Amino acid sequence: MSRTARQERIYDEGEVAAWIESGMTVALGEPAPMALVRQIVRRGVRNLTLVGSGLSLDLLVAAGCVAKVVSYYAGGGFGVPVAPSFRRAAENGAVEVWECEEGILTAGLQAAAQNLPFLPWRGGVGTSLPDVNPDLKVISDPIRGETLLAVPAIKPDVTLLHAAASDAFGNVQHLGGPGWLDLFLHRAADRTVVQVEKVLANEDIRANPWATTIAGADAIVRAPYGAH
């Protein structure tokens, strides 16, 4: 029986950045894939819908790449509580803000990962979120009559992540575990690109299978110190 050879998935930053076209929905993980983010800025991509948080989002907003932001929080934590470019653009109406909280975002990503149009969710019921985000629909559970929110699927065209290591075939290891949202972003997306600190031999990845968090990313980019 013939066996199909595995295909290596190593790309450089420029090749992967060319996958990002104006008008796409792009998700950003944490730690931030800053090497790839800067490549997007250099290419002059416009009208992106961004899914994510943090200062990687803020850089793309500042560069004029973004039309819409899907985020539960845009900032840099204790150092920069609110991302300044995002705040300015949101207040001026330069970007559309899809209001949500963490649970609603994960529900939308899970719906996309399961190829569902929406997912029912308790979080946000009784709040003003459905008023400020008309995509969130208040529904009645047909089984028990409970009031829930219907959260529409959030499906990125491309998810960009940063991790510690991978082999050439896209088997990724987040040492210490992935960012809490990374796996949701990966499973929901059409394609996942992971920039890594180093590329290891396949046998080294196989030696520690417990550390493999993503099997078969679509592209791997060598980017040492690429999350700064």
C-alpha positions as CSV (number, residue, x, y, z in Angstrom):
1,M,0.0,0.0,0.0
2,S,1.4,3.4,-0.9
3,R,1.6,6.0,1.7
4,T,1.2,9.7,1.0
5,A,4.1,11.7,2.3
6,R,3.3,14.4,4.8
7,Q,3.6,17.9,3.5
8,E,5.8,20.4,5.3
9,R,4.0,23.7,6.2
10,I,6.9,26.1,6.8
11,Y,6.4,29.5,5.3
12,D,8.1,32.9,5.8
13,E,6.2,35.9,7.2
14,G,5.7,37.5,3.8
15,E,4.1,34.4,2.2
16,V,1.6,34.1,5.1
17,A,0.8,37.8,5.2
18,A,-0.2,37.5,1.5
19,W,-3.0,35.2,2.7
20,I,-4.6,38.2,4.5
21,E,-6.8,40.2,2.1
22,S,-8.8,43.3,2.6
23,G,-12.2,42.6,4.0
24,M,-11.3,39.4,5.7
25,T,-12.1,38.4,9.3
26,V,-8.8,37.8,11.2
27,A,-8.4,36.5,14.7
28,L,-5.4,37.3,16.9
29,G,-4.3,35.1,19.8
30,E,-2.4,35.8,23.0
31,P,0.6,35.8,23.2
32,A,0.3,38.3,20.3
33,P,1.7,37.2,16.9
34,M,3.4,40.6,16.5
35,A,5.7,39.5,13.7
36,L,2.8,38.7,11.5
37,V,0.8,41.7,12.6
38,R,3.6,44.0,11.5
39,Q,3.6,42.2,8.1
40,I,-0.1,42.9,7.7
41,V,0.5,46.6,8.4
42,R,3.3,46.7,5.8
43,R,1.1,45.2,3.2
44,G,-1.5,48.0,3.7
45,V,-4.5,45.6,4.1
46,R,-7.7,47.5,4.8
47,N,-11.3,46.9,6.2
48,L,-10.4,43.9,8.3
49,T,-12.8,42.5,11.0
50,L,-10.5,41.7,14.0
51,V,-11.4,39.1,16.6
52,G,-9.2,39.3,19.7
53,S,-7.8,41.7,22.3
54,G,-4.6,43.4,23.4
55,L,-2.2,45.8,21.9
56,S,-1.8,43.7,18.7
57,L,-5.3,44.8,17.9
58,D,-4.4,48.4,18.7
59,L,-1.5,48.5,16.3
60,L,-3.7,47.3,13.4
61,V,-6.4,49.9,14.3
62,A,-3.7,52.6,14.5
63,A,-2.4,51.6,11.0
64,G,-5.9,52.0,9.5
65,C,-6.3,48.3,8.7
66,V,-9.5,47.7,10.7
67,A,-13.2,48.4,10.0
68,K,-14.7,46.3,12.8
69,V,-13.5,44.9,16.1
70,V,-15.0,41.8,17.8
71,S,-13.6,41.9,21.3
72,Y,-14.4,41.6,25.0
73,Y,-11.4,43.8,26.0
74,A,-9.0,46.0,24.0
75,G,-6.0,47.0,26.1
76,G,-2.7,46.0,27.5
77,G,-3.6,45.1,31.1
78,F,-2.1,47.0,33.9
79,G,0.2,49.0,31.8
80,V,-2.3,50.3,29.2
81,P,-5.8,49.6,30.6
82,V,-7.5,50.8,27.4
83,A,-5.8,50.6,24.0
84,P,-5.5,54.2,22.9
85,S,-5.9,53.9,19.2
86,F,-8.9,51.6,19.6
87,R,-10.5,54.0,22.0
88,R,-10.0,57.0,19.7
89,A,-11.3,55.1,16.7
90,A,-14.3,53.7,18.6
91,E,-15.3,57.1,20.0
92,N,-14.9,58.7,16.6
93,G,-16.9,56.0,14.9
94,A,-13.9,55.1,12.7
95,V,-14.3,51.4,13.6
96,E,-17.5,49.4,14.4
97,V,-17.4,47.7,17.8
98,W,-19.2,44.3,18.2
99,E,-19.9,44.4,21.9
100,C,-19.6,41.2,23.9
101,E,-18.0,39.6,26.9
102,E,-15.7,36.6,27.2
103,G,-18.4,34.0,27.4
104,I,-20.3,35.4,24.4
105,L,-17.1,35.5,22.3
106,T,-16.3,31.8,23.1
107,A,-19.9,30.8,22.4
108,G,-19.7,32.4,18.9
109,L,-16.4,30.7,18.2
110,Q,-17.7,27.3,19.4
111,A,-20.7,27.7,17.1
112,A,-18.4,28.2,14.2
113,A,-16.2,25.3,15.2
114,Q,-19.3,23.0,15.3
115,N,-20.7,24.5,12.0
116,L,-23.8,25.8,13.8
117,P,-25.5,29.1,12.9
118,F,-25.6,30.1,16.6
119,L,-25.1,28.8,20.1
120,P,-27.5,29.4,23.0
121,W,-25.9,31.2,26.0
122,R,-27.0,32.3,29.5
123,G,-24.3,35.0,29.9
124,G,-25.6,38.4,29.0
125,V,-29.3,37.6,29.7
126,G,-30.8,40.6,31.6
127,T,-28.0,43.0,30.6
128,S,-27.9,45.8,28.0
129,L,-25.7,43.7,25.6
130,P,-28.6,42.8,23.3
131,D,-29.5,46.5,23.1
132,V,-26.0,47.6,22.0
133,N,-25.3,44.5,19.8
134,P,-28.4,43.6,17.7
135,D,-26.7,40.4,16.5
136,L,-27.4,39.0,20.0
137,K,-31.0,37.7,20.0
138,V,-33.0,37.0,23.1
139,I,-34.8,33.7,22.6
140,S,-36.9,31.2,24.6
141,D,-35.5,27.8,25.1
142,P,-38.0,25.5,23.4
143,I,-37.3,22.6,25.9
144,R,-37.6,24.4,29.3
145,G,-38.8,27.8,28.4
146,E,-35.7,29.5,29.8
147,T,-34.6,32.9,28.4
148,L,-31.3,32.7,26.6
149,L,-29.2,34.6,24.2
150,A,-28.6,33.3,20.7
151,V,-25.0,34.1,19.8
152,P,-24.2,33.9,16.1
153,A,-21.2,32.0,14.8
154,I,-18.0,33.9,14.7
155,K,-15.8,32.4,12.0
156,P,-12.4,33.9,11.2
157,D,-11.0,33.4,7.7
158,V,-7.5,33.2,9.3
159,T,-6.4,32.8,12.9
160,L,-2.9,34.1,13.8
161,L,-1.2,32.6,16.9
162,H,2.2,32.6,18.7
163,A,3.6,29.5,20.3
164,A,6.8,28.0,21.7
165,A,7.5,25.3,19.1
166,S,6.3,23.2,16.3
167,D,7.5,20.6,13.8
168,A,7.5,21.2,10.1
169,F,4.1,19.5,9.8
170,G,2.2,21.9,11.9
171,N,2.1,20.1,15.2
172,V,2.3,22.9,17.7
173,Q,3.3,23.0,21.3
174,H,2.5,25.8,23.8
175,L,4.9,25.3,26.7
176,G,2.9,26.1,29.8
177,G,-0.3,25.8,27.9
178,P,-1.9,28.0,25.2
179,G,-3.5,31.4,25.8
180,W,-7.0,30.7,27.1
181,L,-8.7,31.8,23.8
182,D,-6.2,30.3,21.3
183,L,-7.8,26.9,20.9
184,F,-11.2,28.4,20.4
185,L,-9.8,30.7,17.7
186,H,-8.0,27.8,16.0
187,R,-11.0,25.5,15.9
188,A,-13.4,28.2,14.6
189,A,-11.1,29.4,11.7
190,D,-10.8,28.3,8.1
191,R,-7.0,28.5,8.4
192,T,-4.6,28.8,11.3
193,V,-1.1,30.3,11.1
194,V,1.2,29.8,14.1
195,Q,4.4,31.7,14.4
196,V,6.8,29.8,16.7
197,E,10.0,30.5,18.6
198,K,11.6,27.4,17.1
199,V,10.9,24.5,14.7
200,L,11.8,21.1,16.2
201,A,12.2,17.7,14.6
202,N,9.1,15.6,14.4
203,E,10.6,13.0,16.7
204,D,11.2,15.7,19.4
205,I,7.6,16.7,19.2
206,R,6.5,13.1,19.4
207,A,8.7,12.6,22.5
208,N,6.4,15.0,24.4
209,P,2.9,14.4,23.1
210,W,1.3,15.9,26.2
211,A,2.6,19.3,25.1
212,T,1.0,19.3,21.6
213,T,-2.0,21.6,21.7
214,I,-2.7,22.0,17.9
215,A,-2.2,19.1,15.4
216,G,-1.9,20.2,11.8
217,A,-1.8,24.0,11.7
218,D,-2.1,25.3,8.1
219,A,1.2,27.2,8.3
220,I,4.2,27.5,10.6
221,V,6.4,30.6,10.6
222,R,9.8,30.8,12.4
223,A,9.7,34.0,14.4
224,P,12.0,33.9,17.4
225,Y,11.0,36.6,19.9
226,G,8.1,37.3,17.5
227,A,5.6,38.2,20.2
228,H,7.2,41.4,21.2
